[in-house]
Amino acid sequence: MKAFLAAVATMVVIAAVAPMALEQAGFSADGSTSSSVRLD
C-alpha cells in the first residue's frame, strides 16, 4: 500500500510541475506557425 500511495503522490507532483518546467524549457503550445506549414 505504501508503494501505491508513493506512486500516486509522485504522479500528482509530476502533473503539477510538468507544465511549468516545459514552459521554462521553451515548449509551448502558444507559438505561431510558420508560413511553410499547410493547414488545409
CORFENZI-V704735 format. One record per backbone hydrogen bond with DSSP energy under -1.0 kcal/mol. NH is the residue of the N-H (numbers start at 1). CO is the residue of the C=O. If there is no record, write none. Layout:
BEGIN
nh,co
NH,CO
NH,CO
END
This chain:
BEGIN
nh,co
5,1
6,2
7,3
8,4
9,5
10,6
11,7
12,8
13,9
14,10
15,11
16,12
17,13
18,14
21,17
22,18
23,19
24,20
25,21
27,22
37,34
END
